[in-house]
Structure formats: structure tokens, C-alpha cells
Amino acid sequence: MKNLLPLFFLIGLITFGQTPKNDSIPPSPWNMSGKFNFTFNQSSFTNWTAGGESSLSGTILINYDINYNKGRWHWDTKLLGAYGLIKLKDDTFEKKTDDRIEIYSIVGLKGPKNWYASAFLNFKSQFSIGYKYSKNSEGIDVRSEFTDFMSPAMMSSGPGFQWKKSDNFSFNLAPATSRITLVNSRFTADRDDYFGVKRGKDSRYELGFTGSGYLKFKAAENVTVEQILHLFSNYLDEFQNVDVDYSLNIELKINKYLGTTIMGQLVYDDNAFRGLQVREIFGLGVNFVF
């Protein structure tokens, strides 16, 4: 019997190791992920008969998502920051290719099926001074300040209703949205209308309807497509003029650290510019996923 005790002890250890523990740590309601991308482009020409202009450009992009899901509550936040510059050999000044700060956060309380009672907060601005470029009477390049950090800055918030299939597919309707546009009063000192802000003022309040949509999916094994849409219509002034902000981000992953990024954005905001604004960036860059 004594010789069998070690065997019984060994069997007990194996059985204990295979028994599920009741004190295991429950999964966290938080899910956080993001991407840092650096895209660099350079071209050089020396005695090139076909023509060409040397240039140097780079863009930094940070795209971070924070998602919370527990019980009937969810809270989704997207943080987006991008900054890019280009310098042509014969240009006096470097110019921006991208400059964005955006925070979009929405909280929802689950209702029937995929519907939620929601409330959202959206903030948009830029990192540095934006210039308008021209030539003076002597043909020399000159520039004048047109925008800056927090000028303009747009903050929107309001209650609404959200339909959410997953963290990657949702849309939100907010029929009572408050939007405030903040600017530095030095930009309105000699302008009658600056992003909708009147001469000498530093802010504008709007009450309107907001519609927002988000869709992210894998188009192929190494291809991810992300689409973001924001719509806003002001009840207090020209309700028929709908502000549109649509972004398309396509990432083609080459390996763990290299990828091709295609970014496009369409903006219509008659307070900023009475026409369609279009921006497109394509480049090979270094990606860090965290």
C-alpha cells in the first residue's frame, strides 16, 4: 500500500491541474487597440531631361479605438491625429498635406434588438498654423495665416438613438445636436464671415440634426477598409445645406511593420468653403499596431 501512495499523489496532482478554477479572472469589459503610421516620400532629379522637381514629404497618423462593453452599456471612443508636410525644391515654404485632431465618443444604453439610447461628443481641430499662399507684386512667394490650433475648433454633442451591430458597424441619429464653433478673434477682426463666425466674434452656436456612421471590414486577408461619415444640418440657418464629412481609410498590410495606406476625405461645409473639398493621400509607410 505504501508503494501505491506516490501513484495516488501523482494522479491527484494531474486531476487538480485539469480542474477548472472558480477564481479565474473574468474578461475585461475594455478593448483598446490602435495604429501608428509613418509615411515617407522622397524624389530627386539631377539633369533629368524629361523634367521633374525634387520633393520631400512625410505624414504621421495615430488612429486609436477604445471600446467598453458591460451589461446593457457600451462606450466607444475614437482618437485620431494626423500631421503631414511636403517641401518642393524650388518652393520657399513647406506646406501641410494633413493636419487633424478628432475625438469622437459615444455612450449607449441597450434597448430592443440592436438599438441603443445614446449621447455623443465630437471635437475637431488642428495642430498648427494653416497658411494661404500667393505671390506679391514682385513675384515672390508670400503666405498669410488663415487657421491655427483651436481656430477653428468644432464641438458637437447631443442625445439620440444608435443602431449598433458590432464595434465595426454602427450609425447614430441625434436630432437635437448642439454645435459650437470656436475661433481666435484675430481672424474675425477683418472678416465678415469666418467659418460661420461673424466679424469681431469668437464663437458661433448651432442647433441641428446629426447623422453619423461607421463601417470597418476586411476586404481581403491583408486589406482593411474603414469608412466614417458625419452629416449635420442647422435648424437655425439654411437647414437645406447639409454639412458632409466622409473619410475612407484603406490599409494594405505587407508584413508586420510595412504597409500601404490610402486615405481620402470629402468635405462639404458652406461656412468654410462653398464647394467640395477633396483630400487624398497614398503612400508606403511603417505601421506599429498596439
C-alpha positions as a Markdown table, in Angstrom:
| # | Residue | x | y | z |
|---|---|---|---|---|
| 1 | Met | 0.0 | 0.0 | 0.0 |
| 2 | Lys | 2.8 | 2.3 | 0.8 |
| 3 | Asn | 4.3 | 1.8 | -2.6 |
| 4 | Leu | 1.0 | 2.9 | -4.2 |
| 5 | Leu | 0.9 | 6.3 | -2.3 |
| 6 | Pro | 3.2 | 8.1 | -4.8 |
| 7 | Leu | 1.0 | 6.9 | -7.6 |
| 8 | Phe | -2.2 | 8.2 | -5.9 |
| 9 | Phe | -0.4 | 11.5 | -5.2 |
| 10 | Leu | 0.6 | 11.9 | -8.9 |
| 11 | Ile | -3.0 | 11.1 | -10.1 |
| 12 | Gly | -4.3 | 13.7 | -7.6 |
| 13 | Leu | -1.9 | 16.4 | -9.0 |
| 14 | Ile | -2.9 | 15.7 | -12.6 |
| 15 | Thr | -6.7 | 15.7 | -11.7 |
| 16 | Phe | -6.3 | 19.0 | -9.8 |
| 17 | Gly | -4.4 | 20.6 | -12.7 |
| 18 | Gln | -7.2 | 19.7 | -15.1 |
| 19 | Thr | -10.0 | 21.0 | -12.9 |
| 20 | Pro | -11.2 | 24.5 | -13.9 |
| 21 | Lys | -10.6 | 27.2 | -11.3 |
| 22 | Asn | -13.6 | 29.1 | -10.0 |
| 23 | Asp | -11.5 | 32.1 | -9.2 |
| 24 | Ser | -10.3 | 32.8 | -12.8 |
| 25 | Ile | -10.1 | 36.4 | -13.7 |
| 26 | Pro | -13.2 | 37.5 | -15.7 |
| 27 | Pro | -12.6 | 39.1 | -19.2 |
| 28 | Ser | -12.1 | 42.8 | -19.1 |
| 29 | Pro | -15.0 | 45.0 | -20.5 |
| 30 | Trp | -12.4 | 47.2 | -22.1 |
| 31 | Asn | -11.0 | 46.6 | -25.6 |
| 32 | Met | -8.3 | 49.0 | -26.7 |
| 33 | Ser | -6.3 | 49.0 | -30.0 |
| 34 | Gly | -4.6 | 51.4 | -32.3 |
| 35 | Lys | -2.2 | 52.1 | -35.1 |
| 36 | Phe | 0.8 | 54.4 | -35.5 |
| 37 | Asn | 1.7 | 55.0 | -39.2 |
| 38 | Phe | 4.6 | 57.0 | -40.6 |
| 39 | Thr | 4.6 | 57.5 | -44.4 |
| 40 | Phe | 7.7 | 59.0 | -46.1 |
| 41 | Asn | 8.1 | 60.0 | -49.7 |
| 42 | Gln | 11.2 | 61.4 | -51.4 |
| 43 | Ser | 12.0 | 62.2 | -55.1 |
| 44 | Ser | 15.2 | 63.6 | -56.5 |
| 45 | Phe | 16.1 | 64.8 | -60.0 |
| 46 | Thr | 19.5 | 65.9 | -61.4 |
| 47 | Asn | 19.9 | 67.0 | -65.0 |
| 48 | Trp | 16.8 | 65.0 | -65.8 |
| 49 | Thr | 15.8 | 65.9 | -69.3 |
| 50 | Ala | 12.2 | 64.6 | -69.0 |
| 51 | Gly | 11.6 | 67.2 | -66.2 |
| 52 | Gly | 10.8 | 66.8 | -62.6 |
| 53 | Glu | 11.0 | 68.6 | -59.3 |
| 54 | Ser | 12.7 | 67.2 | -56.2 |
| 55 | Ser | 10.5 | 66.9 | -53.1 |
| 56 | Leu | 10.4 | 65.6 | -49.6 |
| 57 | Ser | 7.3 | 64.7 | -47.6 |
| 58 | Gly | 6.1 | 62.8 | -44.6 |
| 59 | Thr | 2.9 | 62.0 | -42.7 |
| 60 | Ile | 2.3 | 60.8 | -39.2 |
| 61 | Leu | -1.1 | 59.2 | -38.3 |
| 62 | Ile | -2.3 | 57.9 | -35.0 |
| 63 | Asn | -5.7 | 56.0 | -35.0 |
| 64 | Tyr | -6.8 | 54.6 | -31.6 |
| 65 | Asp | -10.0 | 53.0 | -30.6 |
| 66 | Ile | -11.3 | 52.4 | -27.0 |
| 67 | Asn | -14.4 | 50.3 | -26.6 |
| 68 | Tyr | -16.2 | 49.4 | -23.4 |
| 69 | Asn | -19.0 | 46.8 | -23.2 |
| 70 | Lys | -20.6 | 45.6 | -20.0 |
| 71 | Gly | -24.2 | 44.6 | -19.4 |
| 72 | Arg | -26.5 | 47.0 | -21.2 |
| 73 | Trp | -23.9 | 49.7 | -21.5 |
| 74 | His | -21.3 | 50.4 | -24.2 |
| 75 | Trp | -18.9 | 53.3 | -24.6 |
| 76 | Asp | -16.9 | 53.8 | -27.8 |
| 77 | Thr | -14.2 | 56.4 | -28.4 |
| 78 | Lys | -12.0 | 57.0 | -31.4 |
| 79 | Leu | -8.9 | 59.2 | -31.2 |
| 80 | Leu | -7.5 | 60.4 | -34.5 |
| 81 | Gly | -4.4 | 62.6 | -35.0 |
| 82 | Ala | -2.6 | 63.2 | -38.3 |
| 83 | Tyr | 0.1 | 65.6 | -39.5 |
| 84 | Gly | 2.0 | 65.8 | -42.8 |
| 85 | Leu | 4.4 | 68.2 | -44.6 |
| 86 | Ile | 5.8 | 68.5 | -48.1 |
| 87 | Lys | 8.7 | 70.5 | -49.3 |
| 88 | Leu | 9.3 | 71.1 | -53.0 |
| 89 | Lys | 12.9 | 72.0 | -54.0 |
| 90 | Asp | 12.0 | 75.4 | -55.5 |
| 91 | Asp | 9.3 | 76.4 | -53.0 |
| 92 | Thr | 10.1 | 79.0 | -50.4 |
| 93 | Phe | 7.8 | 77.3 | -47.8 |
| 94 | Glu | 7.0 | 73.8 | -46.8 |
| 95 | Lys | 3.2 | 73.1 | -47.0 |
| 96 | Lys | 0.9 | 70.8 | -45.0 |
| 97 | Thr | -0.6 | 67.7 | -46.5 |
| 98 | Asp | -2.6 | 66.8 | -43.4 |
| 99 | Asp | -3.4 | 68.3 | -40.1 |
| 100 | Arg | -6.2 | 66.8 | -38.0 |
| 101 | Ile | -7.3 | 66.3 | -34.4 |
| 102 | Glu | -10.5 | 64.5 | -33.9 |
| 103 | Ile | -12.2 | 62.8 | -30.9 |
| 104 | Tyr | -15.5 | 61.0 | -31.3 |
| 105 | Ser | -17.1 | 59.4 | -28.2 |
| 106 | Ile | -20.5 | 57.8 | -27.9 |
| 107 | Val | -22.2 | 56.1 | -24.9 |
| 108 | Gly | -25.2 | 53.9 | -25.3 |
| 109 | Leu | -27.8 | 52.1 | -23.1 |
| 110 | Lys | -29.2 | 49.0 | -24.8 |
| 111 | Gly | -32.8 | 48.9 | -25.9 |
| 112 | Pro | -34.7 | 46.5 | -28.2 |
| 113 | Lys | -32.5 | 44.3 | -30.5 |
| 114 | Asn | -29.5 | 46.4 | -31.8 |
| 115 | Trp | -30.9 | 49.8 | -30.8 |
| 116 | Tyr | -29.4 | 52.0 | -28.0 |
| 117 | Ala | -30.4 | 55.3 | -26.4 |
| 118 | Ser | -27.2 | 57.3 | -27.0 |
| 119 | Ala | -25.3 | 60.5 | -26.3 |
| 120 | Phe | -22.3 | 61.6 | -28.3 |
| 121 | Leu | -19.4 | 64.1 | -28.1 |
| 122 | Asn | -17.3 | 65.2 | -31.1 |
| 123 | Phe | -14.3 | 67.5 | -31.2 |
| 124 | Lys | -12.4 | 68.6 | -34.2 |
| 125 | Ser | -9.4 | 71.0 | -34.6 |
| 126 | Gln | -5.8 | 71.1 | -35.9 |
| 127 | Phe | -2.3 | 71.1 | -34.6 |
| 128 | Ser | -0.6 | 74.1 | -36.2 |
| 129 | Ile | -1.0 | 77.3 | -38.2 |
| 130 | Gly | -2.5 | 76.9 | -41.7 |
| 131 | Tyr | -1.5 | 79.3 | -44.4 |
| 132 | Lys | -2.8 | 80.7 | -47.7 |
| 133 | Tyr | -0.1 | 81.1 | -50.3 |
| 134 | Ser | 0.3 | 83.7 | -53.0 |
| 135 | Lys | 2.9 | 85.8 | -54.8 |
| 136 | Asn | 3.4 | 89.5 | -54.2 |
| 137 | Ser | 3.8 | 92.2 | -56.9 |
| 138 | Glu | 7.5 | 91.2 | -57.3 |
| 139 | Gly | 6.6 | 87.6 | -57.9 |
| 140 | Ile | 8.0 | 86.5 | -54.5 |
| 141 | Asp | 6.2 | 83.7 | -52.6 |
| 142 | Val | 4.3 | 85.0 | -49.6 |
| 143 | Arg | 1.9 | 83.4 | -47.1 |
| 144 | Ser | -0.7 | 84.6 | -44.6 |
| 145 | Glu | -2.1 | 82.9 | -41.6 |
| 146 | Phe | -5.6 | 81.5 | -42.1 |
| 147 | Thr | -6.2 | 78.9 | -39.4 |
| 148 | Asp | -4.5 | 77.8 | -36.2 |
| 149 | Phe | -4.8 | 75.4 | -33.3 |
| 150 | Met | -8.3 | 75.8 | -31.9 |
| 151 | Ser | -9.2 | 78.2 | -34.7 |
| 152 | Pro | -11.5 | 76.8 | -35.8 |
| 153 | Ala | -12.4 | 74.2 | -33.2 |
| 154 | Met | -15.8 | 72.5 | -33.5 |
| 155 | Met | -17.5 | 70.7 | -30.6 |
| 156 | Ser | -20.8 | 68.9 | -31.1 |
| 157 | Ser | -22.9 | 66.9 | -28.6 |
| 158 | Gly | -26.4 | 65.7 | -28.2 |
| 159 | Pro | -28.7 | 62.8 | -27.3 |
| 160 | Gly | -30.0 | 60.4 | -29.9 |
| 161 | Phe | -30.6 | 56.8 | -31.0 |
| 162 | Gln | -27.9 | 54.4 | -32.1 |
| 163 | Trp | -28.1 | 51.2 | -34.1 |
| 164 | Lys | -25.0 | 49.1 | -33.4 |
| 165 | Lys | -24.3 | 45.7 | -35.0 |
| 166 | Ser | -20.8 | 45.5 | -33.6 |
| 167 | Asp | -17.8 | 47.7 | -32.8 |
| 168 | Asn | -17.1 | 47.8 | -36.5 |
| 169 | Phe | -20.6 | 48.6 | -37.8 |
| 170 | Ser | -23.0 | 51.3 | -36.4 |
| 171 | Phe | -24.8 | 54.5 | -37.1 |
| 172 | Asn | -26.2 | 57.2 | -34.8 |
| 173 | Leu | -29.0 | 59.7 | -35.2 |
| 174 | Ala | -29.1 | 62.8 | -32.9 |
| 175 | Pro | -32.0 | 65.2 | -33.7 |
| 176 | Ala | -31.1 | 67.7 | -31.0 |
| 177 | Thr | -27.4 | 68.4 | -31.5 |
| 178 | Ser | -25.7 | 71.5 | -30.2 |
| 179 | Arg | -22.6 | 72.6 | -32.1 |
| 180 | Ile | -20.2 | 75.3 | -31.1 |
| 181 | Thr | -17.5 | 76.7 | -33.4 |
| 182 | Leu | -14.7 | 78.5 | -31.6 |
| 183 | Val | -12.1 | 80.8 | -33.4 |
| 184 | Asn | -9.5 | 83.3 | -32.4 |
| 185 | Ser | -11.0 | 86.7 | -32.7 |
| 186 | Arg | -7.8 | 88.0 | -34.5 |
| 187 | Phe | -9.1 | 86.0 | -37.6 |
| 188 | Thr | -12.5 | 87.8 | -37.5 |
| 189 | Ala | -11.2 | 91.3 | -36.9 |
| 190 | Asp | -11.2 | 92.0 | -40.7 |
| 191 | Arg | -13.6 | 89.3 | -42.0 |
| 192 | Asp | -17.4 | 89.4 | -42.1 |
| 193 | Asp | -17.7 | 85.6 | -42.1 |
| 194 | Tyr | -15.0 | 83.2 | -40.8 |
| 195 | Phe | -16.2 | 79.5 | -40.6 |
| 196 | Gly | -19.7 | 81.0 | -39.9 |
| 197 | Val | -18.4 | 83.3 | -37.1 |
| 198 | Lys | -19.3 | 86.9 | -37.6 |
| 199 | Arg | -16.9 | 89.9 | -37.6 |
| 200 | Gly | -15.3 | 90.5 | -34.2 |
| 201 | Lys | -16.8 | 87.4 | -32.6 |
| 202 | Asp | -15.0 | 84.3 | -31.4 |
| 203 | Ser | -17.8 | 81.7 | -31.4 |
| 204 | Arg | -21.0 | 80.5 | -33.1 |
| 205 | Tyr | -23.7 | 78.3 | -31.8 |
| 206 | Glu | -25.8 | 76.0 | -33.9 |
| 207 | Leu | -28.7 | 73.6 | -33.1 |
| 208 | Gly | -29.4 | 70.9 | -35.6 |
| 209 | Phe | -29.6 | 67.3 | -36.7 |
| 210 | Thr | -26.6 | 65.0 | -36.8 |
| 211 | Gly | -26.2 | 61.6 | -38.5 |
| 212 | Ser | -23.0 | 59.5 | -38.1 |
| 213 | Gly | -22.0 | 56.2 | -39.5 |
| 214 | Tyr | -19.0 | 53.8 | -39.0 |
| 215 | Leu | -18.0 | 50.8 | -41.0 |
| 216 | Lys | -14.8 | 48.7 | -40.8 |
| 217 | Phe | -14.2 | 45.4 | -42.6 |
| 218 | Lys | -11.6 | 43.2 | -44.2 |
| 219 | Ala | -11.9 | 43.4 | -48.0 |
| 220 | Ala | -9.2 | 40.7 | -48.2 |
| 221 | Glu | -6.7 | 38.8 | -46.0 |
| 222 | Asn | -4.3 | 41.8 | -45.7 |
| 223 | Val | -6.7 | 44.6 | -46.7 |
| 224 | Thr | -8.7 | 46.6 | -44.1 |
| 225 | Val | -11.2 | 49.2 | -45.1 |
| 226 | Glu | -12.6 | 51.9 | -42.7 |
| 227 | Gln | -15.3 | 54.4 | -43.6 |
| 228 | Ile | -16.5 | 57.3 | -41.4 |
| 229 | Leu | -19.5 | 59.6 | -42.2 |
| 230 | His | -20.7 | 62.7 | -40.4 |
| 231 | Leu | -23.7 | 64.7 | -41.5 |
| 232 | Phe | -25.0 | 67.9 | -39.9 |
| 233 | Ser | -27.9 | 70.3 | -40.7 |
| 234 | Asn | -28.5 | 73.5 | -38.8 |
| 235 | Tyr | -32.1 | 74.2 | -37.8 |
| 236 | Leu | -31.4 | 77.9 | -37.2 |
| 237 | Asp | -29.8 | 78.8 | -40.6 |
| 238 | Glu | -30.2 | 77.3 | -44.1 |
| 239 | Phe | -31.4 | 73.9 | -42.9 |
| 240 | Gln | -31.3 | 72.6 | -46.5 |
| 241 | Asn | -27.5 | 73.0 | -46.6 |
| 242 | Val | -26.2 | 69.7 | -45.1 |
| 243 | Asp | -22.5 | 69.6 | -43.9 |
| 244 | Val | -20.8 | 66.4 | -45.1 |
| 245 | Asp | -17.6 | 64.9 | -43.8 |
| 246 | Tyr | -16.7 | 61.5 | -45.3 |
| 247 | Ser | -13.4 | 59.6 | -44.7 |
| 248 | Leu | -12.1 | 56.5 | -46.4 |
| 249 | Asn | -9.0 | 54.7 | -45.0 |
| 250 | Ile | -7.6 | 51.6 | -46.7 |
| 251 | Glu | -4.7 | 49.7 | -45.3 |
| 252 | Leu | -2.8 | 47.1 | -47.3 |
| 253 | Lys | -0.6 | 45.2 | -45.0 |
| 254 | Ile | 2.7 | 43.9 | -46.4 |
| 255 | Asn | 4.2 | 42.5 | -43.2 |
| 256 | Lys | 4.2 | 43.2 | -39.5 |
| 257 | Tyr | 5.8 | 46.6 | -39.9 |
| 258 | Leu | 5.2 | 47.7 | -43.5 |
| 259 | Gly | 2.0 | 48.7 | -45.2 |
| 260 | Thr | 0.5 | 50.8 | -47.9 |
| 261 | Thr | -2.1 | 53.4 | -46.8 |
| 262 | Ile | -4.7 | 55.1 | -48.9 |
| 263 | Met | -6.6 | 58.0 | -47.2 |
| 264 | Gly | -9.3 | 60.0 | -48.8 |
| 265 | Gln | -11.7 | 62.7 | -47.4 |
| 266 | Leu | -14.6 | 64.6 | -48.9 |
| 267 | Val | -15.9 | 67.6 | -47.0 |
| 268 | Tyr | -18.7 | 70.0 | -47.8 |
| 269 | Asp | -19.2 | 72.9 | -45.4 |
| 270 | Asp | -20.5 | 76.1 | -46.9 |
| 271 | Asn | -19.4 | 78.1 | -43.9 |
| 272 | Ala | -15.8 | 77.1 | -44.6 |
| 273 | Phe | -15.9 | 77.0 | -48.4 |
| 274 | Arg | -18.8 | 77.0 | -50.8 |
| 275 | Gly | -17.7 | 73.9 | -52.7 |
| 276 | Leu | -16.5 | 70.4 | -52.3 |
| 277 | Gln | -13.2 | 69.9 | -50.5 |
| 278 | Val | -11.2 | 66.8 | -51.5 |
| 279 | Arg | -8.1 | 65.3 | -49.9 |
| 280 | Glu | -6.2 | 62.1 | -50.9 |
| 281 | Ile | -3.0 | 60.6 | -49.7 |
| 282 | Phe | -1.3 | 57.4 | -50.9 |
| 283 | Gly | 2.0 | 56.1 | -49.6 |
| 284 | Leu | 4.1 | 53.3 | -48.3 |
| 285 | Gly | 4.7 | 53.6 | -44.6 |
| 286 | Val | 5.8 | 51.9 | -41.4 |
| 287 | Asn | 3.0 | 50.6 | -39.1 |
| 288 | Phe | 3.0 | 49.9 | -35.4 |
| 289 | Val | -0.1 | 48.2 | -34.1 |
| 290 | Phe | -0.7 | 48.4 | -30.4 |
